[in-house]
Amino acid sequence: MHIRSEAVMDHEAIRAIHIAAFADHPFSKQTEHRIVDGLREADALTVSLVAEQNGQVVGHVAFSPAFVNGESCAMYALGPIGVLPPFQRQGIGSRLVEAGLAALRGLDASACVLVGDPAYYSRFGFRSDPALTMEGVPQEVLLCLTLAAAPPAGSVTHHEAFSIGLH
Ligand SMILES: CC(C)(COP(=O)(O)OP(=O)(O)OC[C@H]1O[C@@H](n2cnc3c(N)ncnc32)[C@H](O)[C@@H]1OP(=O)(O)O)[C@@H](O)C(=O)NCCC(=O)NCCS
């Protein structure tokens, strides 16, 4: 299994991964593939990695700029992340997260945030941070990993591409 940056030829496979991975997800509105497209169109897909196995793209993770109180602070959001269902629980998601965090460190990112299950993301060092909030999101699933400097206290927002399909 091999992790690499996305290429133009991967766009359709990336869409298919998120459609399949989130099909039965209880908190998904099944817009993840459109969010990735929107981030790419807005030139906000800062890090976009695919996992390739035997020539097939089976997993994808996106990282995009995130904001505190509307201000940029070199913080990035992880997501969406998806692995094709038959390939889940084989370590591919973990490899994508770790490679993405390494790429963010290379970009001098201060921190990485995500909305997700602490049972999964705590293994990478993500923790709930009482200084951070996100509108409409329970505190316990807004998770932050400090890479270089803790973000300022306040309200976190994703790139506007995350609201695709919600209005
Ligand atoms: C979440 C996801 C990307 C993880 O990828 P993966 O390749 O299956 O994960 P890994 O094999 O690296 O890790 C598997 C481990 O994570 C755990 N795990 C996977 N998804 C989990 C979840 N939603 N909650 C808690 N634990 C989870 C597994 O139990 C396993 O734990 P173990 O190592 O202790 O056995 C993948 O399962 C997926 O695409 N899920 C559907 C989409 C999704 O939920 N995306 C994330 C939204 S926040």
The ligand as an ORCA input file, in Angstrom:
! r2SCAN-3c Opt
* xyz 0 1
  C     -12.822      6.121      9.575
  C     -11.996      5.435      8.486
  C     -11.440      6.474      7.531
  C     -10.856      4.698      9.182
  O     -10.092      4.058      8.179
  P      -9.615      2.562      8.403
  O      -8.644      2.260      7.317
  O     -10.811      1.688      8.523
  O      -8.902      2.704      9.823
  P      -7.646      1.927     10.379
  O      -7.637      0.530      9.815
  O      -6.452      2.751     10.244
  O      -7.992      1.876     11.896
  C      -8.880      0.919     12.302
  C      -9.092      1.171     13.744
  O      -9.939      2.261     13.884
  C     -11.100      1.858     14.534
  N     -12.154      2.629     13.905
  C     -12.384      2.798     12.608
  N     -13.430      3.632     12.452
  C     -13.814      3.985     13.690
  C     -14.803      4.823     14.207
  N     -15.683      5.495     13.420
  N     -14.894      4.965     15.539
  C     -14.050      4.321     16.334
  N     -13.100      3.524     15.921
  C     -12.981      3.356     14.608
  C     -11.196      0.394     14.335
  O     -11.898     -0.209     15.380
  C      -9.757      0.007     14.405
  O      -9.329     -0.004     15.731
  P      -8.150     -0.972     16.199
  O      -6.930     -0.542     15.420
  O      -8.041     -0.687     17.654
  O      -8.627     -2.318     15.839
  C     -12.843      4.392      7.690
  O     -13.310      3.431      8.573
  C     -14.000      4.998      6.923
  O     -13.873      5.366      5.753
  N     -15.176      5.086      7.572
  C     -16.351      5.650      6.934
  C     -16.217      7.138      6.755
  C     -15.916      7.836      8.065
  O     -16.476      7.511      9.105
  N     -15.019      8.824      8.003
  C     -14.607      9.573      9.163
  C     -15.640     10.547      9.598
  S     -15.026     11.459     10.998
*
